[in-house]
């Protein structure tokens, strides 16, 4: 296989971290629903309770008291804890939702509060910011900061998306072609992210995840010079066709980004800001990833043992990339 860039060791490390699953990050949500009679239902949901989220405890400060005992449900590494509170609806002091038990975990939890007037407010809770007051709706600056961070975190922990980007980097011949293909991928996923997040396009997440895995498999096949004739015969002739292919697959990946954003939710008063900053966060995380891999590739060109056996290393890595993609396809189809 013709060698183009020294991406191989970086991809080896990446594959070893992502072979088991595509989104392994612990993520938690804390939902609070306030009713007109002063009742507040609080639910803590952790998608992976093994990395510190299990120690978290929710409380409602102010003119409120807990009603009954918490109800917990655990299944396959996830944790759901439901609690009910009764607050004095006529009190001038509004409740404050607090989450204790962060200790030194370094994790963050998305708090989503539905106020009794029908408005929704979102905030990221952490050790440095463990509470959110019901009385205060987040400003546009708060929303921008929180959704920027969420976008960065999603792309950085989205190993399937990053693996596709890395495949593009290996496929392109020059830095200019890399820029063209990555830009096309960005345009593609930005379009479907906006359309799906706003509810204009509705596609179930399960087939989207399968097609994301298939996009990585197609890249691996092209890198191995065994690409399907119908899909990629024209793509061999020019970088523009590679960019077109990246844009098409970007449309699919954008639906995956939108699925995560839909799960998080958009603040009713700041939808444009939240949507724009989440997308900016995704782009910043993607750009940082490209820069890190580029710097590593430059450094590795100075390593004699790598340059001597680069072609063989790349063949093994592309095979591993295809293997991971096949695993994801089968796993997601079975799921």
C-alpha positions as CSV (number, residue, x, y, z in Angstrom):
1,X,0.0,0.0,0.0
2,X,1.3,3.4,-0.9
3,X,2.4,5.4,2.1
4,X,1.1,9.0,2.4
5,X,1.4,10.2,6.0
6,X,2.9,8.8,9.2
7,X,-0.4,8.4,11.0
8,X,0.2,4.8,11.9
9,X,1.3,4.8,15.6
10,X,-1.4,7.4,16.5
11,X,-4.0,5.2,14.9
12,X,-2.7,2.1,16.8
13,X,-3.1,3.9,20.1
14,X,-6.5,5.2,19.0
15,X,-7.7,1.7,18.0
16,X,-6.6,0.1,21.2
17,X,-8.6,2.7,23.2
18,X,-11.7,2.4,21.0
19,X,-12.0,-1.3,20.0
20,X,-14.6,-2.1,22.7
21,X,-17.1,0.7,22.2
22,X,-17.6,4.1,20.5
23,X,-18.7,6.3,23.3
24,X,-17.3,5.0,26.7
25,X,-17.4,8.3,28.6
26,X,-19.4,8.4,31.8
27,X,-22.3,10.8,31.3
28,X,-25.0,11.9,33.7
29,X,-28.2,13.9,33.6
30,X,-30.1,15.4,36.5
31,X,-33.7,16.2,35.6
32,X,-36.1,18.2,37.8
33,X,-39.8,18.8,37.0
34,X,-41.5,21.5,39.1
35,X,-45.3,21.4,39.2
36,X,-47.8,24.2,40.1
37,X,-48.6,22.6,43.5
38,X,-45.0,22.8,44.6
39,X,-44.0,19.2,43.9
40,X,-40.7,18.6,42.3
41,X,-39.6,15.2,40.8
42,X,-35.9,14.7,40.5
43,X,-34.2,12.0,38.4
44,X,-30.5,11.3,38.3
45,X,-29.5,9.1,35.3
46,X,-26.0,7.8,34.8
47,X,-25.2,6.0,31.6
48,X,-22.1,4.5,33.2
49,X,-22.2,4.4,37.0
50,X,-18.7,3.0,37.4
51,X,-16.7,6.2,37.2
52,X,-17.9,8.2,40.1
53,X,-21.5,9.0,39.1
54,X,-22.8,6.4,41.6
55,X,-21.6,8.5,44.6
56,X,-23.7,11.5,43.5
57,X,-26.6,12.6,45.6
58,X,-29.3,15.2,44.6
59,X,-30.9,17.6,47.1
60,X,-33.3,20.4,46.8
61,X,-32.4,23.3,49.1
62,X,-34.8,26.1,50.1
63,X,-38.5,25.7,51.3
64,X,-38.6,22.0,50.4
65,X,-38.7,18.6,52.0
66,X,-38.1,15.2,50.7
67,X,-41.2,13.0,50.2
68,X,-40.7,9.3,50.6
69,X,-37.5,7.4,49.9
70,X,-35.4,7.4,46.8
71,X,-36.1,4.7,44.2
72,X,-33.1,3.3,42.4
73,X,-32.9,1.1,39.3
74,X,-29.7,-0.4,38.1
75,X,-29.2,-2.3,34.8
76,X,-26.1,-3.1,32.8
77,X,-23.9,-0.4,34.3
78,X,-26.5,2.3,34.3
79,X,-28.1,4.0,37.3
80,X,-31.4,5.7,37.6
81,X,-32.5,7.3,40.9
82,X,-35.9,9.0,41.4
83,X,-36.8,11.3,44.3
84,X,-39.7,13.5,45.1
85,X,-39.7,16.8,47.0
86,X,-42.5,19.1,48.2
87,X,-41.8,22.8,48.2
88,X,-43.9,25.7,49.4
89,X,-45.2,27.2,46.2
90,X,-45.9,30.6,47.7
91,X,-42.5,31.1,49.3
92,X,-40.4,34.0,48.1
93,X,-37.3,31.8,48.3
94,X,-37.0,29.6,45.2
95,X,-35.5,26.1,45.4
96,X,-31.9,25.3,44.5
97,X,-31.0,22.0,42.9
98,X,-27.8,20.7,44.4
99,X,-25.7,17.7,43.5
100,X,-23.2,16.4,46.1
101,X,-20.5,13.7,45.9
102,X,-18.3,15.0,43.1
103,X,-15.3,14.7,45.4
104,X,-12.3,14.7,43.0
105,X,-14.0,12.7,40.2
106,X,-13.6,15.5,37.6
107,X,-16.9,14.5,36.0
108,X,-19.8,16.8,34.9
109,X,-23.5,16.3,35.0
110,X,-26.1,18.1,32.8
111,X,-28.9,19.5,34.9
112,X,-32.2,20.1,33.1
113,X,-34.9,21.9,35.1
114,X,-38.5,22.4,33.9
115,X,-40.0,25.3,35.8
116,X,-43.6,25.5,36.8
117,X,-44.2,28.3,34.3
118,X,-43.3,25.9,31.5
119,X,-39.8,27.3,30.8
120,X,-36.7,25.1,30.7
121,X,-33.2,25.8,31.9
122,X,-30.1,23.7,31.5
123,X,-26.8,23.9,33.4
124,X,-23.6,21.9,33.7
125,X,-22.9,20.8,37.3
126,X,-19.4,20.0,38.5
127,X,-17.3,20.1,41.7
128,X,-16.8,23.8,41.2
129,X,-20.4,24.5,40.3
130,X,-22.6,21.9,42.1
131,X,-25.9,23.8,42.2
132,X,-28.4,25.7,40.1
133,X,-31.1,28.0,41.4
134,X,-34.6,27.7,40.0
135,X,-35.1,31.4,40.2
136,X,-32.4,32.2,37.7
137,X,-32.6,31.4,34.0
138,X,-29.2,30.9,32.5
139,X,-27.9,33.8,30.4
140,X,-27.0,33.5,26.7
141,X,-23.3,33.5,27.8
142,X,-24.0,30.6,30.2
143,X,-25.7,28.6,27.5
144,X,-22.9,29.3,25.0
145,X,-20.3,28.2,27.5
146,X,-22.1,25.0,28.5
147,X,-23.0,23.8,25.0
148,X,-19.5,24.7,23.7
149,X,-18.1,22.3,26.3
150,X,-20.7,19.7,25.5
151,X,-19.8,19.8,21.8
152,X,-16.1,19.4,22.5
153,X,-16.7,16.5,25.0
154,X,-18.9,14.7,22.5
155,X,-16.4,14.7,19.6
156,X,-13.4,14.0,21.8
157,X,-15.2,10.9,23.3
158,X,-16.8,9.9,20.0
159,X,-14.3,7.4,18.9
160,X,-16.3,6.4,15.8
161,X,-16.4,10.0,14.5
162,X,-12.7,10.5,15.2
163,X,-11.8,7.2,13.6
164,X,-13.5,8.4,10.4
165,X,-11.6,11.7,10.5
166,X,-8.4,9.8,11.0
167,X,-9.2,7.6,8.0
168,X,-9.6,10.7,5.9
169,X,-6.2,12.0,7.1
170,X,-4.6,8.7,6.0
171,X,-6.5,8.7,2.6
172,X,-5.5,12.2,1.5
173,X,-2.2,12.9,-0.4
174,X,-1.4,16.4,0.7
175,X,-2.2,18.9,3.5
176,X,-4.4,20.8,1.0
177,X,-6.4,17.7,0.2
178,X,-6.7,16.9,3.9
179,X,-8.2,20.4,4.5
180,X,-10.6,20.0,1.6
181,X,-11.9,16.6,2.8
182,X,-12.2,17.6,6.5
183,X,-14.0,20.8,5.5
184,X,-16.4,18.8,3.3
185,X,-17.0,16.4,6.3
186,X,-17.7,19.5,8.5
187,X,-20.2,21.0,6.1
188,X,-22.0,17.7,5.8
189,X,-22.4,17.0,9.4
190,X,-23.2,20.6,10.2
191,X,-26.2,20.5,7.8
192,X,-27.8,17.4,9.3
193,X,-27.0,18.4,12.9
194,X,-29.1,21.5,12.5
195,X,-31.9,19.9,10.6
196,X,-32.2,16.9,12.9
197,X,-31.8,18.9,16.1
198,X,-34.6,21.3,15.1
199,X,-36.8,18.3,14.2
200,X,-36.9,19.0,10.5
201,X,-35.4,15.6,9.7
202,X,-36.3,12.6,11.9
203,X,-34.4,9.4,11.5
204,X,-34.1,6.7,14.2
205,X,-30.7,6.6,15.9
206,X,-30.1,2.8,15.5
207,X,-29.7,2.8,11.7
208,X,-27.7,6.0,11.9
209,X,-25.2,4.4,14.2
210,X,-24.9,1.4,11.8
211,X,-24.2,3.6,8.8
212,X,-21.6,5.5,10.8
213,X,-19.8,2.3,11.4
214,X,-20.2,1.4,7.7
215,X,-18.6,4.7,6.7
216,X,-15.5,3.7,8.6
217,X,-15.5,0.3,6.9
218,X,-15.7,1.9,3.5
219,X,-12.7,4.1,4.3
220,X,-10.7,1.1,5.6
221,X,-11.5,-0.8,2.3
222,X,-10.3,2.2,0.3
223,X,-7.1,2.4,2.3
224,X,-6.6,-1.3,1.6
225,X,-7.2,-0.7,-2.1
226,X,-10.2,-3.0,-2.1
227,X,-13.0,-0.4,-2.3
228,X,-16.3,-1.2,-4.0
229,X,-16.3,-0.2,-7.6
230,X,-19.7,1.5,-7.6
231,X,-19.1,3.7,-4.6
232,X,-15.5,4.6,-5.0
233,X,-14.4,4.0,-8.6
234,X,-14.6,7.7,-9.4
235,X,-13.2,8.8,-6.0
236,X,-9.7,7.5,-7.0
237,X,-9.4,10.0,-9.8
238,X,-9.4,13.3,-7.8
239,X,-9.4,14.7,-4.3
240,X,-12.7,16.5,-5.2
241,X,-14.4,13.1,-5.3
242,X,-12.9,12.2,-2.0
243,X,-14.3,15.4,-0.6
244,X,-17.7,14.6,-2.0
245,X,-17.6,11.2,-0.4
246,X,-16.5,12.9,2.9
247,X,-19.5,15.3,2.7
248,X,-22.0,12.5,2.1
249,X,-20.7,10.5,5.0
250,X,-20.6,13.8,7.0
251,X,-24.4,14.0,6.5
252,X,-24.7,10.6,8.3
253,X,-22.3,11.6,11.1
254,X,-24.3,14.8,11.7
255,X,-27.4,12.7,12.4
256,X,-25.3,11.0,15.1
257,X,-24.3,14.3,16.6
258,X,-27.9,15.4,16.6
259,X,-29.0,12.3,18.4
260,X,-26.7,13.2,21.3
261,X,-27.9,16.8,21.3
262,X,-31.5,15.7,21.3
263,X,-30.8,13.5,24.3
264,X,-29.2,16.5,26.1
265,X,-32.0,18.9,25.1
266,X,-32.0,22.5,23.9
267,X,-33.0,25.4,26.2
268,X,-36.2,26.8,24.9
269,X,-35.1,30.5,25.2
270,X,-31.7,30.0,23.6
271,X,-32.0,27.4,20.9
272,X,-29.9,29.2,18.2
273,X,-27.1,29.9,20.7
274,X,-27.0,26.4,22.1
275,X,-27.2,24.8,18.6
276,X,-24.5,27.0,17.2
277,X,-22.1,26.6,20.1
278,X,-22.5,22.8,20.3
279,X,-21.5,22.7,16.6
280,X,-18.6,25.1,17.2
281,X,-17.5,22.8,20.1
282,X,-17.6,19.8,17.8
283,X,-15.5,21.6,15.2
284,X,-12.9,22.8,17.8
285,X,-12.6,19.3,19.1
286,X,-12.2,17.9,15.6
287,X,-9.6,20.6,14.7
288,X,-7.6,19.9,17.9
289,X,-7.6,16.2,17.0
290,X,-6.3,16.8,13.5
291,X,-3.6,19.1,14.8
292,X,-2.4,16.6,17.4
293,X,-2.3,13.8,14.8
294,X,-0.4,16.1,12.4
295,X,2.2,17.0,15.0
296,X,2.7,13.3,15.9
297,X,3.1,12.4,12.2
298,X,5.8,15.0,11.8
299,X,7.6,13.8,14.8
300,X,7.4,10.1,13.7
301,X,9.0,10.9,10.3
302,X,12.2,11.4,12.3
303,X,12.1,7.9,13.9
304,X,14.2,5.5,11.8
305,X,12.5,2.3,12.8
306,X,9.1,3.6,11.8
307,X,10.2,5.1,8.4
308,X,11.9,1.8,7.6
309,X,8.8,-0.3,8.2
310,X,6.1,2.3,7.6
311,X,4.3,0.5,4.8
312,X,4.0,-2.8,6.8
313,X,2.8,-0.9,9.9
314,X,0.1,0.9,7.8
315,X,-1.2,-2.4,6.4
316,X,-1.6,-3.8,9.9
317,X,-3.3,-0.7,11.1
318,X,-5.8,-0.5,8.2
319,X,-6.7,-4.1,8.8
320,X,-7.3,-3.3,12.5
321,X,-9.4,-0.2,11.5
322,X,-11.5,-2.4,9.3
323,X,-11.8,-5.0,12.1
324,X,-13.1,-2.4,14.5
325,X,-15.6,-1.1,11.9
326,X,-16.9,-4.6,11.3
327,X,-17.3,-5.2,15.0
328,X,-19.2,-2.0,15.4
329,X,-21.5,-2.8,12.4
330,X,-22.3,-6.3,13.8
331,X,-22.7,-5.0,17.3
332,X,-25.1,-2.2,16.3
333,X,-27.1,-4.4,14.0
334,X,-27.5,-7.0,16.7
335,X,-28.5,-4.2,19.2
